[in-house]
Amino acid sequence: MSKPFMFEKPIGMRDTLPQLYEAKNQIRQAMRTEVKLWGYQPIETPTLEYYETVGVASAILDQQLFKLLDQRGNTLVLRPDMTAPIARLAASSLKDVSTPLRLAYDTNVFRSQHDEGGRPAEFEQIGVELIGDETSSADGEVIALMIASLKKAGLNHFKIAIGHVGYVNALLVDIVGNEERANTLRRYLYEKNYVGYRQHVKSLSLSSIDKSRLLQLLNLRGDFSKLTLAKELVTNGEAKKALDELEKLWGVLDCYEITDFVKLDLNLVMHMSYYTGAVFEAYSDNLGTPIASGGRYDELLQKFNRPAPATGFGIRLDLLVKALGVTAEKEAITCIIYSNERRKDAIELAKEKRLEGTAVILQDLSGVKDVDQFSKSYEDIIYCIGKNGKGDN
């Protein structure tokens, strides 16, 4: 194995330079403000969690977990998502707090990438979890808050695709007969490999009617009128329950007056295996990758001995910045260049300007090799040089 070049970073890791950092910070603050206005309380969880608890409970693939050992030999993981750590928190430190709980987070998560392919191994998520409310009102609230947060960040052209895990599962199992066969089809849907899905369906030993039903699943995308067709494809109880929940959810979203942002996608399958109900993804007009996602996960908290329904979302800050296509304006900074005999004057002048809210750099003249080149980085330069005078621009 070759030694890494001194400027290389581990696969999937990124540096954030000042202007991008500032752009992300402005967007982050805007969304934090919106989330706070909806009554969600911010929390933090450790960067490291036990593999046997959070690592196992997380739906992130095991090979994507960053693992290490502590001094006692316990296997730890860098948190791969925030939903599992918050479930642990809700079942421990917050176990005596009455539900529903409304919790918010803004933190980095870590997922190992074996082949980079442009995918980050560390990225920032901003999101919420609503724990203890099983109603469609809760699902509608988190979707409405996600939309409000994206708009507050400055994103105006985007759509939310909404599906239901229960419907997809009921249709697939009803036709192919068991979970193993259903999982094969589910994988094609998750990967959005619709060509592969069609080819696999055609290869199955099924009647032409059943093949047609499986293929019609791909047509269940568009406005909510598609629910009528969805009802015709499968009639078992679980499918009917899922569609009833989606109809109720649509009513909630209509009350929030956000249905223009929403479309139905009943072949939407999420990578998080613990989702149990309505699921959703947000897409901007200029980016093919989902910038946010979420859904209902009513069984995860059972793994931490506190059964409770829950729903939530996470927004990928790096993808949101990319979708917005913005970079922050370079911050205006005043630079005071001073000589040794004017150090005191320069420090006093910097204090005055900082009290006025101006960012100020103090630079000793003797610490700069090329004053002219250094000065080009600043629009406002003040020289405190010589024995007399307050300072000259």
Helices and strands as residue ranges (DSSP letters): H 18-37, E 41-42, E 48-50, I 51-55, H 56-57, G 62-64, E 67-69, E 75-78, H 83-91, E 101-110, E 122-131, H 136-152, E 158-164, H 165-176, H 179-190, H 194-203, H 208-216, G 217-219, E 221-222, G 224-226, H 227-233, H 237-255, G 259-261, E 262-265, E 278-284, E 292-296, G 300-304, E 310-316, H 317-324, E 333-338, G 340-342, H 343-355, E 359-364, G 365-367, H 371-375, E 380-384
